[in-house]
């Protein structure tokens, strides 16, 4: 693929993509870049453990990069006080001096999506209602990262209460894509994705209800992985099971290591997957000659797609075919309009918990119109509608099972549009079709969300304007390892992750 002028290649290709997950205990001197933020999270971990890089200099390097680029991209919010972070980094170095190694994230800077609690930090949820809410304890995900030695430097930006695939809110403003800060980073994990794409973070967490680990990954040319439902703990243990936390990384290896850190089983989650994931070193790239993919595209024009989206995605599929993958058109035997009704009803149902805010005029005045609409729709739902939505979801899962008996993976675009101006709240029209809701333009992701199967976004390339796109690859329920091993193989036959944007600095 011809390189675009807006991109430059990484200083060292080996720093962007690891050919093996067997990370060396000590990096070669030639592999240590002048800017330590060029190291992948896995390489950074190895450099810290072997004492080739101190936790203090790592923290200094990341804080300097944040100072340089965050004013433009607005990925990281509520950044902690610098002196305190440097003191934490020094203590991490002292621990290594004593022979104490906390885990693979020892001394590594980490910013958490601003929906999860970090003890002592503000969790706004992107809402002015909670602009000063300080968390009294860690969420379970944060606790897992802390046990591995992460140092929490702040939060990553998210839309109000995580609603919408465009990261903007009244507290912090909008987040720009790493590929172009004038364009949206996607959402709701937009801050995390932009922070990764700009190398202001080594690795990041996100969460995904309606594509929030997939769409921002596509818009920032990184990896985003939605695990099988029950793989990662958190949320309501029985009913509200549309969303899940998951990892994002600059490459698949980092994503795997992060997933292993946050994955269960979780004792207080009755539907938690009991099987533990293997260690990262046990993942190997799939033999692509054995793989058969069902390409769903736009569901035979059911979905509106911006011009060029399908073409970019199909160009990546042709590279897979060259590597030996069998790719076939695939259309579910299902009424996709019925699936959308199921999705919207279940999504509205999940907002019933916000009625207290809605009933308070002072707080309702601070809610964005889209959230008010979601709450009002939830008030009109009947028990019958929720029941039927659940039945539809069950039938859809069985259809996905049937298709995955024919194919190893099902593939779709990760979004229906390329990144758009971050000044626009959401696309109201695609290819001449009006979008009847604020999230209709992301309908392409609901199949994975409703099924609860593992889905990974991998970069698919760029359009003529340099705007990135990704494909989402869905595997069988519980086969998270196989999906990620496909992503490893995909990295070996494409070079998209090696293509870096020319970043814009503050003036």
N, C-alpha and C positions, 0 to 999 in steps of 0.2 A: 504494500500500500504506500502510495506516495505520501511523504511527510508534509504536513502543513506548516507554514511559516510561523504560526503562532505557538508552535510547540518546539521544545528542544529535548533532546534525549538526555536521560540521566547521565551524570558524570561517569558512572560505572554501572553497566547493565547488571552486574552480579549483585549490586546493592538493591536493585528494584525487584528482582525475581530470584528466588533461591531455587536451584535445580534439585536440591535435596532438603529434607527436613532434618537431617542429621547435622544440626548446626555445630560448627567447631567450637571447642572449649575456648580456643584462642584464635582470633582473627589474624590473618597475615597483615603485616604493616602496610602493604599496598592496598588493602581493603578498608583502611581507616581514612575516611575523607577529612578534609580540612574542616568542613561543617558537619558536626556529629549528627545533626538532624537528618542527614542523608541516609543514615543507617536505618534498615528496617527494624521493627520492634524486636524481632528474634535476634538480629545481629547486635542490637543495642544491649539486649539482655546478656549475650555472650561477652560483649566488651566490658560490661560492668562486673560480671562475675569473675572474669580473668584479670580485673584491675587495669585493663588497658584504657579505661575511661572511668573517671570518678563520678559518683552521683552528683557532686557539686558542679562539675563542669557540664554534665548533662543538663542539670536544671538551669544553669546559666545560659546555655545554648538555646534551650527552648524558650525561656523567658525573653531573650533577645529577639528571637524569631517572632514571637507573639507581639512584642512591642513594634516590630518592623511591619508586620502584615495585618494584624488583627484590626487596626483602625479602618482598614479598607474592606476586609471580608466579614468582620463581625461574627466570627464563629464562636469565640469563647467569651462568656459573660461572667460577671461577678468573680473576676480574677482575684485570688487571695493575695494578701500583702506579701511583697517580694522578700523582705527580710525573714519572715517566718518560713517561707518555702525554702530559702537557702539554708536556714538552720536545720530544717528537716532533712535536707540533702546531706548536710555535714554529719548528722546523726546516723544516716544510712551508711556513710563511709566508715564511721567509727565502728559500727556493727560489723562490717566486713573485716575491719582490722582485728576484731575480736574473734573472727571465725564464724560469725553469725550470718547466715544467708536466709533471707526471708522468703524467697521464691523467685520465679522467673521475672517478676516485675519489680524486683528490689531497686528502690530509688528512682523508678521510672515515673515521669510526670503523667498525670491522668486527669482529664476533665470529664465530668459525668453529665449526661443529658439532663437538662433542667426539669425533669419530671421525677427523678429519683433523689432520695434523701442522702446527704452526706452530713454526718454529725457536725454541728457547729457552723454549717454553711446555709445560706439562704436557698430555699427551693421555691421559685416563683411560679413554676408551671407556665411561664410566659404570660401570666395574668397580673394586672395591677392590683387585683384583690389581695394577692399574696406577695407583693413586692418586697415585704420585709419579714417573711415567715422563715424563721431559723429552725432547721431540723434538729431534733433532740437525740436522734439515733441514726445509724446507717441502715439503708435498705439491705436486703439479703444479698443483692448483686454487689453493692459497694463493699459489704463486709467480706465477700469472697475475694475481691480485688485487693482490699487492705491486707488480707492474710497472705497475699503473694508479694507484698512489699510496695504497692503503688503509693505514690504521694499525690494527694488530690489538690490540684492547683486552681480549680474553679469549675464552672459548668459550661455546657455547650448549648447554644441557643435552640429554641424549639417554638413552634407556633403555640398560641394560647391553648393550654390543656392538651397539646399534641394533636389538635384537630386541623387537618388540612395538609396537603403535600407542598406547601409553600411556607418556608420558615420566616415568619414576621410576627411581631406582636407589639403592643403598645408600651411595653416596658423597655425593650432593647432595640427595637427596629428590625430590619430585614437582614438576612445573611446572604452573601453572594457566593456563587459557585467558584470553586478553585480554578475552573477553566475560564471564567470571565466574571469578575465581581459585580458587573452590572446585571447579571442574570441570576435567577433564583438558584439556591443550592438544593431545592427540593425540600421534602420534609416527611414526617416531622423530625427526623434525625438529621436535619440540614446542617446544624452547627457542627455535629460530630463529623459528618462527611466532608464539609469544607475544611475543618481543622486537619483532617487526614490528608486531603488533597493538596493543601498548602504546606504540609509538614510542620504544622504547629502542634501536632500531637503524633505520637508514635503508633498508637492504636486507640480504638474508641468503642464505647458501647452505644447501642441504640435500642429502639423498640419498634415493633411493627404491628399495627392493626390493619391499616389499609396501605400496605406497601412502604412503610416508613423506614425499613432497612434496605429496600430495593430501589425505590425511586431516587432518593438522595445519592445512593451509591452510583447509580447510572449517571446522574447529573454532575458527578465529581470524579468520574473515571476511577473508581475504587471498587473493592469487594464489599458486599453487604449480604449477610446470611440470616434468613429467618429459619430458626430451628423447628423441628417437629414440636407440635404443641405438647407440653409436659416435659420437654428436655431441660428447660430453664424455669426455675420457680418464680413465684410472684403473682399477684392479682388474686381475684376471687377463685376459691378452690373448686367451685361447682358450676356456676352459671355463666359468668362473663368471661368467656374463653375465646375471644376473638383476637386478643393481642398477646404478644410475647416479646420479651427482651431477647437481644441477640448481639453478635459481634460485627464489627466493621474493621477492615484492615487495608493497608496499602497493597497487600498481596494475600494470597490464600494461606500461606504458612502462618502469618501473624493472626489471621482470622481463626484458624484452627486452635492456636494456643490460647487465644482469648476465650473461645467457646469452651475449651476444656476447663478453664478457670471458673466459669460461671455456671456450668451445667450441673444437673442433679445427679442422683435422685435427691428429692427434697422430702423430708419426713412429714411436713405439715401440708403436703399437696397430695390428695388422694389419687389424682390422675398423673402423677409424676412418673416419667419413664424410669424404670428401676435399673435398666442396663446402663452401666457406666461407659462412657466413651473411652476409647483407647488413648494412650499417650500420643502426642503429636508425631513422635518419631515413627509410629506405626502406620502413618498414612503414606500411601504411595500413589503416584498418578495412574489413572486407569489406562488400560490399553484401548485406545480409541477405536481400533479396528473391530472391537467386540461390541460397540455401542450403536444403538438404534434410537433415534430421536423423533418424536412427534412434534412437528412445527405447527402451532395453532395460529400464528399470525394475528389477524384481526377477526377471527371467527367468521371467515367468509363474508367480510365487510359489515358484520354486525357492529363492530367498534369503529368509531371515527378515529382516524389516524392523520396526524400532520404529514404533509408530503415529505418523503425522505426517510421517515422512521423505519418502515418496513425494509426499504432498500439497504439502509445501514445494517440492520439486524441480519438480513439475508446474506450480506457480504461476509459477515463473521461465520455464518453457517457454511458458506462455500469453503472457507478455510478448514473447517472441521471435516467436510467431505473429502478434501484433498488429503487430510490426515487419516482417512479411512472410515469416518463416521457415516452411517446410513441416516439420511434425513428424509422424512416423508411428511407431506401435508397431513394434518390431523384435525378433525372436527368432532367435538363431543356430541353425543346423541342426547341433547339436553336443550331445553328452552332457556336461552341465556337471559332473556328479559325476566323470566321467573326467578332466575338466580339473583338478578339485581334487586328484585322486590324482597327476596329473602334477606339479602345483605342490608338493605336500608332499614328494614323492620328490626333486625337484630341490632344494628348500630344505634337506632333510635332508643331501643330498649336499654342499651348500655348507658344511656344518658339520664335515666330516671333518677339516679343518685344526685343529680344536680338541681333537682326541683327546689331545694331549700334556698339555693342562691337565686334562682329565678323568682321566688316568692318575696325576696327582699329587694325592694325598689332601688336601694342604694347600691347593692352589689350587681343587680341586673343592669344598671346603667353603665357598668364597667365591662360587661361582656360583649364580645364581638357579635355581629348579627348572625353569623353562621352558627354559633353556639346556641344562641337564643332559639334559632329555628330548630336545631336538633332537640332541644328540651321541649319545645312546643309540640313537635311531632311525637315525642315520647308520651306526652299527656293524652294524645288521641288514640294511642295504640289499644287494641283489645287483646284479651287473652287468646282469642282464636287466631289473630294475626301472628302472635308470637309462636303459638303452637304450629301453625302452618309453615312459618319461616324455618322452624327447627326441622320439620319434616323435609322441606326442600333441601336444607343443608345436608341431611342424611342421605338423600338420594344423589346429591351431587358428589358426596364422598364415594359412594359406591360406583358412580360413573368414572371417577378418577382412578379407583382401584382397577376397574375393567380396562381402562386405557393403559395403565402402567403394567398390565399383564402382556400387552403388545409391544410396549416401548420401555426402554430403560429410563428415559426422561421425557418430560413434556416441556416445551419451550415457547415462550411468549416475549414480546418486547417488555421492558421494565416500565415503560411509560408510553402514553399515546401522543405526547408532544416532546419536542426538545426543550431544554431550559429556556424560559421566557423572562422578560423583564421582571426584576424583583419588586418593581413599583406596582405591578399588577397582582391583585390578591389571588385571582385564579382565572384560568381561561374560560371565557363565556361561550366560545365557539371553536370548533375544530373542523377544518375542511368543509365549511359551510353548514355544519350541524350545530344547533344551539345546545349548550349544556344546561340541563334543567335543574341541576343542583351544584353546589360549590365543590363537590367531589366527583361528579360524573366523569370528568376528564381523566380520572384514575381508575375507571372500572376494570381495566386490564389486570389489576392485581388481586381482585376479590376471590378468584378461583383458588389461589394458594392460601389465602387467609381463611376461607370457609372450610377448606379441606383439612387444614392444620398440618399439611405435609412440609418437609424441608424444602426450602427454595433459596437458591443463591443467585445474586446478581453478579454477572461478570461483564466487563466492558465490551462493547460491540464495535467501537470506532466513533468516527466524527463525521458530521455533514460538511458541506462546502464552506460553511461559516465557522467551522471549528467547534460546533456544539456537540457535546458527547451524548451517547446513548448506550444502553445496556440491554442485555437479554436476561430474563429470569428463567432459571433451570430448576424444574420441580422433580423430585424423586419420590420413591415410595415412603410411606410413613415409617419413621424410625430409622431410615437409612441415611442419616445425616452424614456419616462417614463417606458413603459412596458418592453423595452429591458433592462434597468437598474434594474428594479425590478426582472427580470430573473437573472441578475448577482448577486443580493442580495441573491436570493434563492440558486444559484449555490454555493456561498460561504458557505452556511450552510450545504451542503452535501459533500463538498470537503475540503481538508486541505492544498492545494497547497500554498496559500498565507501565511500560517503559517510557511512554510519551508524557512528558511533563509540561505543564503550562508555564508560560512566562508570567511570573507574578507581578502584581502592581503594588508598589510601596506607598505608604502615606507621604504626603508632601508637607 
